[in-house]
Structures are given as structure tokens and as C-alpha cells.
Amino acid sequence: MTTAMTDTRLCPVCGFSNQCSLADPRTADQPCWCFSENIDPALLAALPEDIRNQACLCPRCALGVVHKPAFDSGRRP
């Protein structure tokens, strides 16, 4: 079963704000912070397929920093 992401402003791993400029209509014309970062492909590959490429990771998750999720999504990266 596929779970649709409903809020592209939230990190799919932890649920905190992903600070994505593209997901915010006020800043959608600016490049996202992640465009200038090197994100480990293994982090992205560890995401369940149904949530890949749906929303940006937050800066902490993108850097592989472990922090407490904002909610229990039942998913593990």
C-alpha cells in the first residue's frame, strides 16, 4: 500500500520542517538549501519507496544527524 505525503514542507524522516524553499509559495522562486549540499545517496535509498522524491529531508536528516522525530511515523530510514 502506498502512503501519500500530504505536506511537502515536512521532512519525511523526522516530521520537522525541512526548510525547503520550493515547498513554500513565498520562496518558491529560490533554490532549495539542499541544492548546494552533498546528501549521502544511502540516506535517500534507505527511505521507503513510496516517500522518496516527495519532500526534502530536513538539514539534520540530510547530514545524517540522529534526532528525535517530531512524531512516530512508524518508519525507519
Biopython code that builds the backbone (N, CA, C, O; Angstrom):
import numpy as np
from Bio.PDB.StructureBuilder import StructureBuilder

atoms = [
    (1, "MET", "N", (0.839, -1.175, 0.000)),
    (1, "MET", "CA", (0.000, 0.000, 0.000)),
    (1, "MET", "C", (0.884, 1.238, 0.000)),
    (1, "MET", "O", (1.888, 1.283, 0.710)),
    (2, "THR", "N", (0.526, 2.224, -0.775)),
    (2, "THR", "CA", (1.306, 3.448, -0.889)),
    (2, "THR", "C", (0.708, 4.529, 0.001)),
    (2, "THR", "O", (-0.502, 4.757, 0.000)),
    (3, "THR", "N", (1.578, 5.188, 0.760)),
    (3, "THR", "CA", (1.152, 6.287, 1.613)),
    (3, "THR", "C", (1.554, 7.589, 0.954)),
    (3, "THR", "O", (2.737, 7.811, 0.695)),
    (4, "ALA", "N", (0.606, 8.439, 0.684)),
    (4, "ALA", "CA", (0.906, 9.714, 0.034)),
    (4, "ALA", "C", (1.396, 10.729, 1.060)),
    (4, "ALA", "O", (0.863, 10.822, 2.166)),
    (5, "MET", "N", (2.417, 11.483, 0.677)),
    (5, "MET", "CA", (2.883, 12.586, 1.508)),
    (5, "MET", "C", (1.867, 13.708, 1.346)),
    (5, "MET", "O", (1.476, 14.027, 0.224)),
    (6, "THR", "N", (1.441, 14.303, 2.437)),
    (6, "THR", "CA", (0.469, 15.378, 2.336)),
    (6, "THR", "C", (1.081, 16.749, 2.572)),
    (6, "THR", "O", (0.485, 17.751, 2.175)),
    (7, "ASP", "N", (2.232, 16.832, 3.193)),
    (7, "ASP", "CA", (2.840, 18.127, 3.469)),
    (7, "ASP", "C", (4.298, 18.107, 3.035)),
    (7, "ASP", "O", (5.148, 17.539, 3.720)),
    (8, "THR", "N", (4.584, 18.727, 1.898)),
    (8, "THR", "CA", (5.947, 18.727, 1.364)),
    (8, "THR", "C", (6.877, 19.653, 2.137)),
    (8, "THR", "O", (8.067, 19.732, 1.832)),
    (9, "ARG", "N", (6.343, 20.356, 3.141)),
    (9, "ARG", "CA", (7.185, 21.227, 3.972)),
    (9, "ARG", "C", (7.829, 20.473, 5.127)),
    (9, "ARG", "O", (8.647, 21.033, 5.858)),
    (10, "LEU", "N", (7.461, 19.194, 5.295)),
    (10, "LEU", "CA", (7.974, 18.403, 6.406)),
    (10, "LEU", "C", (8.933, 17.325, 5.929)),
    (10, "LEU", "O", (8.746, 16.733, 4.866)),
    (11, "CYS", "N", (9.954, 17.082, 6.722)),
    (11, "CYS", "CA", (10.924, 16.026, 6.435)),
    (11, "CYS", "C", (10.228, 14.675, 6.538)),
    (11, "CYS", "O", (9.548, 14.419, 7.533)),
    (12, "PRO", "N", (10.373, 13.804, 5.546)),
    (12, "PRO", "CA", (9.721, 12.501, 5.591)),
    (12, "PRO", "C", (10.326, 11.554, 6.624)),
    (12, "PRO", "O", (9.729, 10.523, 6.935)),
    (13, "VAL", "N", (11.494, 11.886, 7.158)),
    (13, "VAL", "CA", (12.135, 11.029, 8.156)),
    (13, "VAL", "C", (11.692, 11.394, 9.567)),
    (13, "VAL", "O", (11.277, 10.525, 10.335)),
    (14, "CYS", "N", (11.780, 12.682, 9.911)),
    (14, "CYS", "CA", (11.541, 13.088, 11.295)),
    (14, "CYS", "C", (10.258, 13.881, 11.508)),
    (14, "CYS", "O", (9.764, 13.973, 12.631)),
    (15, "GLY", "N", (9.717, 14.453, 10.440)),
    (15, "GLY", "CA", (8.495, 15.230, 10.566)),
    (15, "GLY", "C", (8.695, 16.695, 10.902)),
    (15, "GLY", "O", (7.723, 17.448, 10.962)),
    (16, "PHE", "N", (9.937, 17.121, 11.124)),
    (16, "PHE", "CA", (10.214, 18.532, 11.374)),
    (16, "PHE", "C", (10.223, 19.293, 10.046)),
    (16, "PHE", "O", (10.247, 18.686, 8.975)),
    (17, "SER", "N", (10.205, 20.611, 10.125)),
    (17, "SER", "CA", (10.281, 21.441, 8.928)),
    (17, "SER", "C", (11.541, 21.099, 8.142)),
    (17, "SER", "O", (12.626, 20.973, 8.711)),
    (18, "ASN", "N", (11.384, 20.950, 6.829)),
    (18, "ASN", "CA", (12.554, 20.638, 6.009)),
    (18, "ASN", "C", (13.210, 21.894, 5.440)),
    (18, "ASN", "O", (14.239, 21.809, 4.769)),
    (19, "GLN", "N", (12.619, 23.053, 5.705)),
    (19, "GLN", "CA", (13.165, 24.338, 5.268)),
    (19, "GLN", "C", (13.314, 24.425, 3.747)),
    (19, "GLN", "O", (14.189, 25.127, 3.240)),
    (20, "CYS", "N", (12.459, 23.710, 3.035)),
    (20, "CYS", "CA", (12.512, 23.696, 1.573)),
    (20, "CYS", "C", (11.905, 24.972, 1.009)),
    (20, "CYS", "O", (10.730, 25.261, 1.240)),
    (21, "SER", "N", (12.693, 25.725, 0.282)),
    (21, "SER", "CA", (12.176, 26.966, -0.301)),
    (21, "SER", "C", (11.163, 26.681, -1.409)),
    (21, "SER", "O", (10.270, 27.494, -1.650)),
    (22, "LEU", "N", (11.287, 25.554, -2.075)),
    (22, "LEU", "CA", (10.366, 25.227, -3.166)),
    (22, "LEU", "C", (8.976, 24.862, -2.657)),
    (22, "LEU", "O", (7.990, 25.021, -3.377)),
    (23, "ALA", "N", (8.890, 24.376, -1.426)),
    (23, "ALA", "CA", (7.607, 23.980, -0.852)),
    (23, "ALA", "C", (6.849, 25.158, -0.248)),
    (23, "ALA", "O", (5.682, 25.027, 0.120)),
    (24, "ASP", "N", (7.506, 26.295, -0.149)),
    (24, "ASP", "CA", (6.892, 27.492, 0.427)),
    (24, "ASP", "C", (6.590, 28.476, -0.700)),
    (24, "ASP", "O", (7.517, 28.950, -1.357)),
    (25, "PRO", "N", (5.324, 28.792, -0.938)),
    (25, "PRO", "CA", (4.979, 29.699, -2.039)),
    (25, "PRO", "C", (5.695, 31.050, -1.972)),
    (25, "PRO", "O", (5.923, 31.682, -3.004)),
    (26, "ARG", "N", (6.048, 31.491, -0.772)),
    (26, "ARG", "CA", (6.728, 32.788, -0.634)),
    (26, "ARG", "C", (8.160, 32.753, -1.146)),
    (26, "ARG", "O", (8.716, 33.791, -1.504)),
    (27, "THR", "N", (8.765, 31.562, -1.184)),
    (27, "THR", "CA", (10.171, 31.451, -1.595)),
    (27, "THR", "C", (10.365, 30.448, -2.724)),
    (27, "THR", "O", (11.493, 30.038, -3.000)),
    (28, "ALA", "N", (9.280, 30.049, -3.380)),
    (28, "ALA", "CA", (9.341, 29.005, -4.408)),
    (28, "ALA", "C", (10.218, 29.370, -5.599)),
    (28, "ALA", "O", (10.609, 28.491, -6.367)),
    (29, "ASP", "N", (10.530, 30.642, -5.763)),
    (29, "ASP", "CA", (11.383, 31.063, -6.872)),
    (29, "ASP", "C", (12.871, 31.032, -6.509)),
    (29, "ASP", "O", (13.714, 31.419, -7.318)),
    (30, "GLN", "N", (13.191, 30.576, -5.305)),
    (30, "GLN", "CA", (14.582, 30.498, -4.849)),
    (30, "GLN", "C", (15.023, 29.040, -4.788)),
    (30, "GLN", "O", (14.202, 28.158, -4.535)),
    (31, "PRO", "N", (16.304, 28.777, -5.015)),
    (31, "PRO", "CA", (16.771, 27.390, -4.927)),
    (31, "PRO", "C", (16.709, 26.874, -3.489)),
    (31, "PRO", "O", (16.913, 27.625, -2.535)),
    (32, "CYS", "N", (16.431, 25.620, -3.358)),
    (32, "CYS", "CA", (16.379, 24.980, -2.039)),
    (32, "CYS", "C", (17.788, 24.875, -1.458)),
    (32, "CYS", "O", (18.766, 24.772, -2.199)),
    (33, "TRP", "N", (17.884, 24.903, -0.133)),
    (33, "TRP", "CA", (19.180, 24.785, 0.549)),
    (33, "TRP", "C", (19.887, 23.494, 0.146)),
    (33, "TRP", "O", (21.116, 23.439, 0.106)),
    (34, "CYS", "N", (19.102, 22.454, -0.151)),
    (34, "CYS", "CA", (19.706, 21.142, -0.420)),
    (34, "CYS", "C", (20.423, 21.084, -1.769)),
    (34, "CYS", "O", (21.208, 20.167, -2.011)),
    (35, "PHE", "N", (20.161, 22.057, -2.651)),
    (35, "PHE", "CA", (20.818, 22.061, -3.957)),
    (35, "PHE", "C", (22.329, 22.213, -3.841)),
    (35, "PHE", "O", (23.066, 21.788, -4.731)),
    (36, "SER", "N", (22.791, 22.809, -2.763)),
    (36, "SER", "CA", (24.232, 23.025, -2.587)),
    (36, "SER", "C", (24.856, 22.045, -1.597)),
    (36, "SER", "O", (26.017, 22.202, -1.218)),
    (37, "GLU", "N", (24.098, 21.037, -1.177)),
    (37, "GLU", "CA", (24.598, 20.047, -0.217)),
    (37, "GLU", "C", (24.881, 18.715, -0.908)),
    (37, "GLU", "O", (24.254, 18.371, -1.909)),
    (38, "ASN", "N", (25.821, 17.990, -0.362)),
    (38, "ASN", "CA", (26.086, 16.622, -0.809)),
    (38, "ASN", "C", (25.382, 15.681, 0.156)),
    (38, "ASN", "O", (25.835, 15.486, 1.284)),
    (39, "ILE", "N", (24.280, 15.101, -0.286)),
    (39, "ILE", "CA", (23.498, 14.199, 0.553)),
    (39, "ILE", "C", (23.873, 12.772, 0.195)),
    (39, "ILE", "O", (23.865, 12.386, -0.974)),
    (40, "ASP", "N", (24.200, 11.997, 1.214)),
    (40, "ASP", "CA", (24.612, 10.611, 1.025)),
    (40, "ASP", "C", (23.489, 9.837, 0.324)),
    (40, "ASP", "O", (22.379, 9.758, 0.849)),
    (41, "PRO", "N", (23.761, 9.271, -0.844)),
    (41, "PRO", "CA", (22.731, 8.509, -1.558)),
    (41, "PRO", "C", (22.164, 7.357, -0.728)),
    (41, "PRO", "O", (21.022, 6.949, -0.942)),
    (42, "ALA", "N", (22.946, 6.830, 0.213)),
    (42, "ALA", "CA", (22.459, 5.745, 1.068)),
    (42, "ALA", "C", (21.319, 6.219, 1.971)),
    (42, "ALA", "O", (20.412, 5.450, 2.289)),
    (43, "LEU", "N", (21.370, 7.493, 2.384)),
    (43, "LEU", "CA", (20.273, 8.043, 3.194)),
    (43, "LEU", "C", (18.977, 8.049, 2.400)),
    (43, "LEU", "O", (17.920, 7.685, 2.916)),
    (44, "LEU", "N", (19.063, 8.462, 1.152)),
    (44, "LEU", "CA", (17.871, 8.506, 0.307)),
    (44, "LEU", "C", (17.389, 7.101, -0.045)),
    (44, "LEU", "O", (16.185, 6.846, -0.085)),
    (45, "ALA", "N", (18.314, 6.206, -0.296)),
    (45, "ALA", "CA", (17.952, 4.831, -0.646)),
    (45, "ALA", "C", (17.287, 4.107, 0.523)),
    (45, "ALA", "O", (16.520, 3.166, 0.319)),
    (46, "ALA", "N", (17.582, 4.547, 1.750)),
    (46, "ALA", "CA", (17.005, 3.907, 2.931)),
    (46, "ALA", "C", (15.544, 4.305, 3.163)),
    (46, "ALA", "O", (14.843, 3.665, 3.947)),
    (47, "LEU", "N", (15.089, 5.357, 2.483)),
    (47, "LEU", "CA", (13.692, 5.775, 2.631)),
    (47, "LEU", "C", (12.771, 4.768, 1.950)),
    (47, "LEU", "O", (13.126, 4.219, 0.907)),
    (48, "PRO", "N", (11.603, 4.520, 2.518)),
    (48, "PRO", "CA", (10.639, 3.662, 1.826)),
    (48, "PRO", "C", (10.325, 4.254, 0.449)),
    (48, "PRO", "O", (10.223, 5.472, 0.300)),
    (49, "GLU", "N", (10.175, 3.396, -0.543)),
    (49, "GLU", "CA", (9.974, 3.854, -1.919)),
    (49, "GLU", "C", (8.818, 4.828, -2.080)),
    (49, "GLU", "O", (8.900, 5.767, -2.873)),
    (50, "ASP", "N", (7.745, 4.610, -1.335)),
    (50, "ASP", "CA", (6.558, 5.449, -1.527)),
    (50, "ASP", "C", (6.725, 6.882, -1.032)),
    (50, "ASP", "O", (5.869, 7.725, -1.303)),
    (51, "ILE", "N", (7.815, 7.178, -0.307)),
    (51, "ILE", "CA", (8.019, 8.563, 0.132)),
    (51, "ILE", "C", (9.259, 9.203, -0.481)),
    (51, "ILE", "O", (9.536, 10.377, -0.237)),
    (52, "ARG", "N", (10.002, 8.446, -1.271)),
    (52, "ARG", "CA", (11.165, 9.030, -1.950)),
    (52, "ARG", "C", (10.707, 10.071, -2.967)),
    (52, "ARG", "O", (9.680, 9.916, -3.628)),
    (53, "ASN", "N", (11.493, 11.125, -3.070)),
    (53, "ASN", "CA", (11.240, 12.189, -4.054)),
    (53, "ASN", "C", (9.898, 12.888, -3.875)),
    (53, "ASN", "O", (9.375, 13.478, -4.821)),
    (54, "GLN", "N", (9.342, 12.825, -2.680)),
    (54, "GLN", "CA", (8.076, 13.503, -2.408)),
    (54, "GLN", "C", (8.278, 14.794, -1.628)),
    (54, "GLN", "O", (7.516, 15.747, -1.792)),
    (55, "ALA", "N", (9.316, 14.831, -0.769)),
    (55, "ALA", "CA", (9.615, 16.015, 0.042)),
    (55, "ALA", "C", (11.090, 15.977, 0.410)),
    (55, "ALA", "O", (11.701, 14.911, 0.487)),
    (56, "CYS", "N", (11.643, 17.155, 0.635)),
    (56, "CYS", "CA", (13.057, 17.249, 1.038)),
    (56, "CYS", "C", (13.258, 16.730, 2.458)),
    (56, "CYS", "O", (12.362, 16.806, 3.300)),
    (57, "LEU", "N", (14.439, 16.209, 2.698)),
    (57, "LEU", "CA", (14.845, 15.920, 4.069)),
    (57, "LEU", "C", (15.140, 17.247, 4.754)),
    (57, "LEU", "O", (15.420, 18.243, 4.087)),
    (58, "CYS", "N", (15.079, 17.265, 6.081)),
    (58, "CYS", "CA", (15.496, 18.468, 6.801)),
    (58, "CYS", "C", (17.028, 18.491, 6.829)),
    (58, "CYS", "O", (17.658, 17.464, 6.575)),
    (59, "PRO", "N", (17.630, 19.629, 7.131)),
    (59, "PRO", "CA", (19.096, 19.698, 7.148)),
    (59, "PRO", "C", (19.746, 18.662, 8.064)),
    (59, "PRO", "O", (20.780, 18.092, 7.713)),
    (60, "ARG", "N", (19.155, 18.413, 9.229)),
    (60, "ARG", "CA", (19.751, 17.422, 10.148)),
    (60, "ARG", "C", (19.724, 16.021, 9.558)),
    (60, "ARG", "O", (20.741, 15.328, 9.548)),
    (61, "CYS", "N", (18.571, 15.607, 9.068)),
    (61, "CYS", "CA", (18.467, 14.259, 8.496)),
    (61, "CYS", "C", (19.340, 14.127, 7.249)),
    (61, "CYS", "O", (19.929, 13.073, 7.011)),
    (62, "ALA", "N", (19.422, 15.185, 6.461)),
    (62, "ALA", "CA", (20.249, 15.157, 5.252)),
    (62, "ALA", "C", (21.719, 14.967, 5.590)),
    (62, "ALA", "O", (22.470, 14.374, 4.816)),
    (63, "LEU", "N", (22.128, 15.474, 6.751)),
    (63, "LEU", "CA", (23.518, 15.315, 7.189)),
    (63, "LEU", "C", (23.723, 14.032, 7.983)),
    (63, "LEU", "O", (24.843, 13.731, 8.397)),
    (64, "GLY", "N", (22.655, 13.278, 8.195)),
    (64, "GLY", "CA", (22.758, 12.029, 8.931)),
    (64, "GLY", "C", (22.794, 12.207, 10.434)),
    (64, "GLY", "O", (23.191, 11.293, 11.157)),
    (65, "VAL", "N", (22.380, 13.383, 10.921)),
    (65, "VAL", "CA", (22.356, 13.643, 12.358)),
    (65, "VAL", "C", (21.110, 12.992, 12.943)),
    (65, "VAL", "O", (19.995, 13.239, 12.482)),
    (66, "VAL", "N", (21.305, 12.166, 13.952)),
    (66, "VAL", "CA", (20.178, 11.496, 14.588)),
    (66, "VAL", "C", (19.528, 12.464, 15.573)),
    (66, "VAL", "O", (20.194, 13.018, 16.447)),
    (67, "HIS", "N", (18.233, 12.658, 15.421)),
    (67, "HIS", "CA", (17.482, 13.486, 16.364)),
    (67, "HIS", "C", (16.095, 12.899, 16.526)),
    (67, "HIS", "O", (15.627, 12.135, 15.681)),
    (68, "LYS", "N", (15.453, 13.256, 17.601)),
    (68, "LYS", "CA", (14.153, 12.681, 17.924)),
    (68, "LYS", "C", (13.099, 13.140, 16.919)),
    (68, "LYS", "O", (12.962, 14.338, 16.671)),
    (69, "PRO", "N", (12.356, 12.200, 16.341)),
    (69, "PRO", "CA", (11.297, 12.573, 15.405)),
    (69, "PRO", "C", (10.227, 13.423, 16.077)),
    (69, "PRO", "O", (9.978, 13.291, 17.275)),
    (70, "ALA", "N", (9.603, 14.290, 15.301)),
    (70, "ALA", "CA", (8.523, 15.133, 15.807)),
    (70, "ALA", "C", (7.273, 14.303, 16.076)),
    (70, "ALA", "O", (6.416, 14.702, 16.865)),
    (71, "PHE", "N", (7.171, 13.156, 15.424)),
    (71, "PHE", "CA", (6.050, 12.254, 15.622)),
    (71, "PHE", "C", (6.525, 10.855, 15.299)),
    (71, "PHE", "O", (7.564, 10.680, 14.662)),
    (72, "ASP", "N", (5.779, 9.862, 15.729)),
    (72, "ASP", "CA", (6.135, 8.478, 15.437)),
    (72, "ASP", "C", (5.435, 8.070, 14.158)),
    (72, "ASP", "O", (4.253, 7.726, 14.164)),
    (73, "SER", "N", (6.170, 8.112, 13.066)),
    (73, "SER", "CA", (5.582, 7.788, 11.769)),
    (73, "SER", "C", (5.548, 6.289, 11.505)),
    (73, "SER", "O", (4.930, 5.835, 10.542)),
    (74, "GLY", "N", (6.219, 5.519, 12.370)),
    (74, "GLY", "CA", (6.280, 4.085, 12.143)),
    (74, "GLY", "C", (7.258, 3.711, 11.050)),
    (74, "GLY", "O", (7.305, 2.554, 10.633)),
    (75, "ARG", "N", (8.039, 4.666, 10.581)),
    (75, "ARG", "CA", (9.008, 4.426, 9.506)),
    (75, "ARG", "C", (10.409, 4.564, 10.054)),
    (75, "ARG", "O", (10.653, 5.331, 10.985)),
    (76, "ARG", "N", (11.287, 3.850, 9.496)),
    (76, "ARG", "CA", (12.694, 3.945, 9.850)),
    (76, "ARG", "C", (13.475, 4.189, 8.570)),
    (76, "ARG", "O", (13.264, 3.491, 7.577)),
    (77, "PRO", "N", (14.382, 5.175, 8.574)),
    (77, "PRO", "CA", (15.189, 5.432, 7.369)),
    (77, "PRO", "C", (16.174, 4.325, 7.118)),
    (77, "PRO", "O", (16.931, 4.379, 6.149)),
]
sb = StructureBuilder()
sb.init_structure("model")
sb.init_model(0)
sb.init_chain("A")
sb.init_seg("    ")
for serial, (resi, resn, name, xyz) in enumerate(atoms, 1):
    if name == "N":
        sb.init_residue(resn, " ", resi, " ")
    sb.init_atom(name, np.array(xyz, "f"), 0.0, 1.0, " ", f" {name:<3s}", serial, name[0])
structure = sb.get_structure()
